[in-house]
Amino acid sequence: MPDPKKNPLVTVVRYSEIGFILPAAVLLGYLIGTAIDHWLHSKWGVIAGVIFGVVAGFISMIRMALRSENEKD
């Protein structure tokens, strides 16, 4: 049975997943921030949600990159 780590399709999927994490995290932060703004009648929820989404997206992206780098060894 071929090694799934050496399959080029698995490699493509892993790296494309890294590219989708940041926009998904920002979108989720925006949506949560909009809900908080609507609930609390404020203006800062969207800004805080987007910032939180960017930070969470970068942390997740870095973790995935480090994990894939460690799997190469």
C-alpha positions in Angstrom: 0.0 0.0 0.0 1.5 3.4 -0.9 2.5 5.8 1.8 -0.2 8.5 2.1 2.4 11.1 3.2 4.1 10.8 -0.2 0.9 11.1 -2.2 0.9 14.4 -4.1 -2.8 14.9 -3.7 -2.5 14.7 0.1 0.2 17.4 -0.1 -1.9 19.7 -2.2 -4.9 19.3 0.1 -2.7 20.1 3.2 -1.3 23.3 1.7 -4.6 24.5 0.3 -6.1 24.0 3.8 -3.6 26.4 5.1 -4.7 29.0 2.6 -8.4 28.6 3.6 -7.8 28.9 7.4 -7.1 32.7 7.5 -10.1 33.9 5.5 -12.4 31.4 7.3 -11.2 32.7 10.7 -11.6 36.3 9.7 -15.1 35.7 8.3 -16.1 33.8 11.5 -14.7 36.7 13.6 -16.7 39.2 11.5 -19.9 37.3 11.9 -19.5 36.9 15.7 -18.6 40.6 16.0 -21.7 41.6 14.0 -23.8 39.5 16.3 -22.2 41.1 19.4 -22.8 44.5 17.9 -26.4 43.7 17.2 -26.9 42.3 20.7 -25.1 45.1 22.6 -25.9 48.0 20.2 -22.2 48.9 19.9 -19.8 49.6 17.1 -16.7 47.8 18.3 -17.7 44.2 18.1 -16.9 43.8 14.4 -13.5 45.3 14.8 -12.7 43.1 17.8 -14.1 40.1 16.0 -12.0 40.7 12.9 -8.8 41.2 14.9 -9.5 38.1 16.9 -10.2 36.2 13.7 -6.9 37.4 12.2 -4.9 36.4 15.2 -6.6 33.0 15.5 -6.1 32.4 11.8 -2.4 33.1 11.9 -1.9 31.0 15.0 -3.7 28.1 13.3 -1.8 28.6 10.1 1.5 28.6 11.9 0.6 25.5 13.8 -0.3 23.7 10.6 2.9 24.8 8.8 5.0 23.6 11.7 3.2 20.3 11.9 3.7 19.7 8.2 7.4 20.7 8.5 7.8 18.2 11.3 6.2 15.4 9.3 8.7 15.9 6.5 11.5 14.8 8.9 
